[in-house]
Amino acid sequence: MTDTSRVFQLARRPDGAPRPDDFKLAEVPLPALGPDQVKVRNTFLSVDPYMRLPMTTLEGVHAPTDIGGEMDGGAVGEVIESTSGAMPKGSFVFSPLMGWRDLYVAGASSLVPIDPELAPLSAYLGVLGLSGMTAYAGMEYVLKPKAGETIFVSAAAGAVGMVVCQLASNHGCRVIGSTGDPRKAALLKERFGAEATINYRTEDLRASLKQFTPDGLDMYFDNVGGSHLEAALDSMKVHGRMALCGAVELYNSANYRRGPGNFFAAIEKGVTLTGFNIGLYAAQRAEMMRDLAGQLVSGALHGDETIVDGLENTGKAFVDLLAGANVGKMVVRL
Ligand code: NDP
C-alpha cells in the first residue's frame, strides 16, 4: 500500500488580502524511502508573512509558485521511518520547506535535528526558529544597540517583533513598539519591554512617533515598510541606523518591492539603512541558537505563540496572520 500525504496547493493567486479558498488541500502519494532518507510526521507548521510573496508573479528570492504547485514553509516533526544512521526513527527535526502538509519523505541532510528537551517543539518555529534568529541577527549583527538608545520596532508584538523588543530592552534601550491591536499594546508594555506603544490603526503614526521621540530615533527595526518606514525616516536622528527586515504592509499590494517616498531623508540625515535576511546568517546559526536558548531558559526572553489546531486550518491561519490575529509566533498544531 502506498502512503499518502495531505498537502496544500496554491489554488489561485490572491487578489489583495488572501482568502482560505486560495489554497486547496490535496492528497498525493509518498515515495518509498531511498538511502539516507527519512519519513517525517509533522507536529507543528509555520505560517509566515513572506509566504505571500511567491503567490505573486514578481521574481525575487522567493520565486513564484505555480497555480496547483505545492505550498512550502517551515515545519517541525518526528521521524517515523528512517534509512539514515544520523537521524533514526524517533528523532525530531526542523524542515525549512516541508510545511503545509502532514507527512513527507526527505533526505536526512536537508533537515535540522532539534532537541525536544530544551524547549517545546513549536519554539523551533518561533523564538528558537527563523523568527527568533531574524530578530537576533537584526539586533546583534546589524543594529548593535547601546544602552540608553531609543529604538522603534514595527509589528512589535509579532514573532520577530516581540523578540526584537525584548532583546533591545535587555540591552537597556528605550523601546517604542507599533501594533494595530490594543491587547497587543498592553502585552508589549507588560511583557515585551516596551516603554511606549503606537496604534497605527487609530493614531497618526508620524505625529505619535515624533511626540515620543522629540530628540529623534537612534534605531528603527522595520517589519512593516510602507508608511511605517516613511514615518521612521522622518523621525531618525542624524547617523541613525535602520535594520530593514520586511515590509508586511506591502505584501498584499500590487508591488511589494517598492521603496519609501521620502528616501531622500536618509541622505540628508546620513542614516544607515541595512537590509538583511536570515539566509545570510547561516554561519552564525549555532551562536544565535545558543544565546537565544540561554535567554529563553533563564526567563530573560518570552516566546509567546498563537496556536491554531488542524492541518485543514493552515490556509485560514495564514490569512489570519496577515490580518493581525496573532500574538507572537503563529503556528498550526497537527
Ligand atoms: P508577525 O508575527 O509580525 O505577523 C505579521 C503581523 O504584521 C501581524 O500580526 C500584524 O500585527 C502586522 N501587520 C499586518 N498588516 C500590517 C500593516 N498593513 N501595517 C502594519 N502592521 C501590519 O510576522 P513575522 O514576525 O513572522 O514577520 C514580521 C516581518 O519580518 C515581516 O515583514 C516578515 O516578512 C519579516 N521577516 C523577515 C525575515 C528576514 O530574514 N528578513 C525573516 C522573517 C520575517 P498588528 O496586529 O500589530 O497589526
Residues whose N, C-alpha, C, O or C-beta is under 5 A from the ligand:
A	BS01	NDP	D48 P49 Y50 L130 T134 A155 G158 A159 V160 G161 S178 T179 G180 D181 N223 V224 C245 G246 A247 V248 E249 F276 N277 I278 G279 L321 L322 G324 A325 N326 G328
